[in-house]
């Protein structure tokens, strides 16, 4: 049952960074040539770097003038930077391990989960989760409640949308696993940003138009509203991690149905078995 799958996810060992098949972090879920996969990762990483630099230049010239460092005050840009770093780091890891293994990245290549891939796992959880938070926050609240010009441009709308499109695409292509309990890494990141934001503005920090807050929903002159916003962000982190987990399970389900014809191989657990029954050509809702 689906409920049992979620309950299993909350076992203490799922908070750790151990994974039985470390090569999953370096390859595609699908039967794609490894060199082609690495080549695509290089192109994507270069594109993200170019986009990030262009975004800094555009916003600096349009909004910040001689205060380029103001770019770092926004949570959106923290998330964007983290997404770029994660992509580049994953590309480097994939390139290095693929070269060292002579393209033979099977499950027997690693004796245990190396530190480099544990770092990658943490980065992917934080950057992908925060990307969803940024998108949901923008389209649900910021675009309607904050009329600052910086949030109303077409490029801003793209930045707050394409980040999640990229994340969904990568989750469905790569073989990286996701766990529900890893939401805590994003909560820690959000706590660090909230602390930075509060310290900056409570010490007379200013931003566009001389105002003492980056987002009007995170104005520390109104501490109750700011704290409520922080709590809502924690809720969004939980929802985002749940969505990442469901995308991951859906990817495994599709893979099992496409590449394994035997019924015994297709269901990965009760959750996939139930979903498999729902989407099959001749549904059978009786669970073993």
Secondary structure by P-SEA (a helix, b strand, c coil): caaaaaaaaacccccccccccccccccccccccaaaaaaaaaaaaaaaaaaaaaaaaaaaacccccccccccccaaaaaaaaaaaaaaaaaaaaaaaaaaacccccccccccccaaaaaaaaaaaaaaaaaaaaaaaaaacccccccccccccaaaaaaacaaaaaaaaaaacccbbbbcccaaaaaaaaaaaaaaaaaaaaaccccccccccccccccccaaaaaaaaaaaaaaaaaaaaaaaaaaaaaaaaaaaaacccccccccccaaaaaaaaaaccccccccc
